[in-house]
Structure formats: structure tokens, C-alpha cells
Amino acid sequence: MLEPLSNQPQVVRDHVGVDLLLNLNAISRLAPFMHAEHTLGSAARAAKVPASSLAYWVQRFVTAGLIRVTRVVPRAGKPIPHYRAVSSEFQVPFDAMPP
């Protein structure tokens, strides 16, 4: 069962997360995960980008703590992870932005 997203905005001060949230390419790749849980393939279709390209961004989002693995579906071969944003809203304080 999915945990509901936090109703409180997630304040991001970490430079890795801030850099991602200020990058328009990254934001367009993050958008599908803000709306629902997705696999890499379903998020790639929603963002209209190749899955191989999105895989690069997903790893960066997970490292920055912006999305997380919500569940892993076993199957023959490699299990399929499902991802979702940790919050429905992210905020970057002005003092955390680069000059």
C-alpha cells in the first residue's frame, strides 16, 4: 500500500537537490513522479523521453532524496522498481540558491 505524499512542502537545501530543482530539463523528468507512482518505462512515456535518458535522471533524483522506491515487483529476470516523489511540493529557499 502506498503511503500518502506529505501535505507539507519539502524544503530542499542540499546543493544536489537544489541544482536539480532549478534545472528545467530535470523538472520535466521529475513531473511524472509528482503525480503518481511510476516505473521507469511508464514515467518515460509520460515525459515523452527515452527510458534510457530518464534512467540517468531517476538515479540523480533518488540520490538527492526527491523520489524514492515505493515498491519492487518481482518477475523473471530483474525486478521492476516503482518510484514516487517524496512530497507533492518542493520549496527551495532563496538563501539555498546559488548566486
C-alpha positions in Angstrom: 0.0 0.0 0.0 1.3 3.4 -0.9 2.0 6.0 1.8 0.3 9.3 1.1 2.5 12.1 0.0 3.3 14.7 2.6 0.9 17.6 2.7 3.7 19.8 3.9 6.1 21.2 1.3 9.5 19.6 1.3 12.2 22.2 1.8 15.3 21.4 -0.2 18.6 22.9 0.9 21.1 20.3 -0.3 23.0 21.6 -3.3 22.4 18.5 -5.3 18.6 18.7 -4.8 18.6 22.5 -5.4 20.6 22.1 -8.6 18.0 19.6 -9.9 15.0 21.7 -8.9 16.4 24.7 -10.7 17.1 22.7 -13.9 14.2 22.9 -16.4 15.2 19.6 -18.0 15.3 17.9 -14.6 11.9 19.3 -13.6 10.3 17.9 -16.8 11.7 14.5 -15.9 10.6 14.8 -12.3 7.0 15.8 -13.1 5.5 12.3 -13.7 6.7 11.2 -10.3 4.9 14.2 -8.7 1.5 13.0 -9.9 1.7 9.2 -9.4 3.8 6.2 -8.8 5.7 5.1 -12.0 8.1 2.5 -13.3 10.9 3.8 -15.4 9.1 2.9 -18.6 5.7 4.4 -17.6 7.4 7.7 -16.5 9.4 7.8 -19.7 6.2 7.5 -21.7 4.5 10.2 -19.6 7.5 12.6 -20.0 7.9 11.6 -23.7 11.6 10.8 -23.4 13.5 7.6 -23.9 13.7 5.3 -20.9 17.5 5.2 -21.1 17.6 9.0 -20.8 15.2 9.0 -17.9 17.2 6.4 -16.1 20.0 8.9 -15.7 17.7 11.4 -14.1 15.9 8.9 -11.8 19.2 7.9 -10.3 20.0 11.5 -9.6 16.6 12.1 -8.1 16.9 9.1 -5.8 20.4 10.2 -4.7 19.1 13.7 -4.0 16.1 12.3 -2.0 13.5 13.8 -4.3 12.0 10.4 -5.2 12.1 7.0 -3.6 11.4 3.4 -4.5 7.9 2.7 -3.3 7.8 -1.0 -4.1 9.6 -3.6 -6.2 7.6 -6.0 -8.3 9.4 -9.4 -8.7 9.4 -11.1 -12.1 11.5 -13.5 -14.1 14.7 -11.6 -14.5 15.3 -8.3 -12.9 12.6 -7.0 -10.5 10.8 -3.8 -11.5 11.1 -0.8 -9.1 8.3 1.7 -8.8 9.2 5.3 -7.9 7.3 8.3 -6.5 8.2 11.8 -5.3 8.6 12.1 -1.6 6.4 15.2 -1.5 3.7 16.8 -3.6 5.6 20.1 -3.4 9.2 21.1 -3.1 10.5 24.5 -2.0 13.9 25.9 -2.4 14.7 28.8 0.0 16.3 31.9 -1.6 19.3 31.5 0.6 19.9 28.0 -0.7 20.0 29.1 -4.4 23.4 29.6 -6.0 24.5 33.2 -6.6 
